[in-house]
Amino acid sequence: MGELVRQTLRIEWKALLGWTISTVLLVIAVVAFFPAVKGNSALTSSFDSMPASVQAAFGLADLTSAAGYLQGQLFSTLVPLIFLSFAIGRGARAIAGEEERGTMDLLLSNPLRRSRVVLEKGGAIALQLIVLGAFLWLTLFVFGPIFDVHVAAGNTAAATACSVALGLLYGAIALWLSGMTGRRALSLGIASGLAGAGYLYTSIAPFVSSLSDNLALSPFQHAYGYNPVANGMQWGDFFTLVIAAAVFVAGAIVLFDRRDVHA
Amino acid sequence: MNRLQGGRKGGPADEARCVPVAIRTEGLTKAYGSFLALDGLDLEIQAGEIFGYIGPNGAGKSTTIRLLLDLLRPTSGRAEVLGMDVRRQGIAVRRRLGYLAGELALYEELTGRQALRDLARLRGGVEEAYVAKLGERFGLPFDKPIREMSKGNKQKVGLIQAFMHRPDVLILDEPTSGLDPLLQRTFHELVGEVAAQGATVLMSSHVLSELEHVADRVAMISAGRLLAVERIEDLKRTAPHKVAVAFAAPVSTEELSAVPGVAGVDVRGTLARFTVHGAMDPVIKAIARHEVVTLTAEEPDLEELFIDRYEGAADG
């Protein structure tokens, strides 16, 4: 076990480095704006007049507290965007991308089970998400206090872990589609569409009584809906996401194992 | 239909059965909707044999090969490699199998050395000295990124990864594509060596000429159906040879036509051209009665012969 994880990381490390650097810079930029936003009551009060759902969708509620600011500007907006783009892209490529390049034939001519290929590809995505998460947390830990963003490290860790879990789930959905169809663009499109729908639903549903009953169905709600930055780790939500991800990976294994490998 | 090793009882087939079969397919069929990419293939390839698989592009060669690798799943029928079912015992089969894909794709980001090392690791390690030896033999620039390699160099990486773990069975789809003639010879020598050590080689090509100097037998496939399997030796022996003889003095058409096996005699002055079917001996003895200035016999074009002989079967 592990050879394919290593091989995948060796091929993708430069891209991961790029994602990591962008994430770190983006996080620094966001926290650097906190002092300005906190002190600008005109700005924050102008958002008050907007409907609550719009405020929620753009992360504009409670911008004056550090926790509210991070929740609104990072963990309910930019971080899911980064983590999901990364995970969905990798998931869609993991199987279908190898097939489209033609390298799946080469891999599977070795004495490898297809299940192992799926598991190790999934493992490589998980590892890379954890790396991204670790740098996200570390950046907040180092740069937060410099810009007056004082949030307990445990709470930012909780919010990061839930974001990683959200990435795992959507990466697994993309992997599942990739394993089922062998089509990269299709998998990417459908998984992105599902992510977009889930995001909008989670932003809007709390303010629409007919929708809010089913909020637990949205992965985004589990990731940040209960505000882990302010409230700390919610293990139930975290494991809900991780277990759902595992189910999709299992689905990917079953479906990939049943079909022809595309040449 | 195409049962190649002949009858089950009596005759020379009994001897053939004593040789272990390395690759066997039984009614192997692959359909895509109503299109039959492979139609009931029955094939037996003996251990230690170099087996050529020829047919035009899209005839079903790669389909057969990818079915043997368990990359494709058959619509019906089955296949065995070294006595193991390729579906149920795929891992065990592929442990002893070397494969070169028809449309070889490698990880372009890596160098040849890195790519080969990764693949070796997936097999639990191979003899590094042997990899180095193969690389030297083919003249592979090990440390060049694959992205920057020519098609020929990429093909070398593909060949080395197929041979490096000393597999018992080699399945090579269009192995010589992209190789220059000198490297083709190196490759043919290598194939001969591993076969002499007992390995079985199945290699495909769209032209017979690439296989006739290495293969023991060739199968021809067209539109998903096996047309024929022939020993190269038999093909050569029965192939009509075109002969041209320059005599010192004119020899009559009738005299030459009377020689057993001779047909299509064309005499122009002292120069005679004709075709010889079967043994050359009566021809040599007949012309030896005259003074012969020059004698040329063309190597028969097996390809043409093969196609002529079996084209009818393809339509039928």
Chai-1 contact restraints between the chains, C-beta under 6 A:
chainA,res_idxA,chainB,res_idxB,connection_type,confidence,min_distance_angstrom,max_distance_angstrom,comment,restraint_id
A,E3,B,R121,contact,1.0,0.0,6.0,A-B,restraint_1
A,E3,B,L122,contact,1.0,0.0,6.0,A-B,restraint_2
A,Q7,B,D118,contact,1.0,0.0,6.0,A-B,restraint_3
A,I11,B,Y107,contact,1.0,0.0,6.0,A-B,restraint_4
A,I11,B,E109,contact,1.0,0.0,6.0,A-B,restraint_5
A,R101,B,A105,contact,1.0,0.0,6.0,A-B,restraint_6
A,G102,B,E103,contact,1.0,0.0,6.0,A-B,restraint_7
A,G102,B,A105,contact,1.0,0.0,6.0,A-B,restraint_8
A,T103,B,A105,contact,1.0,0.0,6.0,A-B,restraint_9
A,D105,B,L71,contact,1.0,0.0,6.0,A-B,restraint_10
A,D105,B,A101,contact,1.0,0.0,6.0,A-B,restraint_11
A,L108,B,L71,contact,1.0,0.0,6.0,A-B,restraint_12
A,S109,B,L69,contact,1.0,0.0,6.0,A-B,restraint_13
A,S109,B,Y99,contact,1.0,0.0,6.0,A-B,restraint_14
A,N110,B,L122,contact,1.0,0.0,6.0,A-B,restraint_15
A,N110,B,R123,contact,1.0,0.0,6.0,A-B,restraint_16
A,P111,B,I91,contact,1.0,0.0,6.0,A-B,restraint_17
A,P111,B,R94,contact,1.0,0.0,6.0,A-B,restraint_18
A,P111,B,R95,contact,1.0,0.0,6.0,A-B,restraint_19
A,D260,B,L72,contact,1.0,0.0,6.0,A-B,restraint_20
A,D260,B,R73,contact,1.0,0.0,6.0,A-B,restraint_21
A,V261,B,L71,contact,1.0,0.0,6.0,A-B,restraint_22
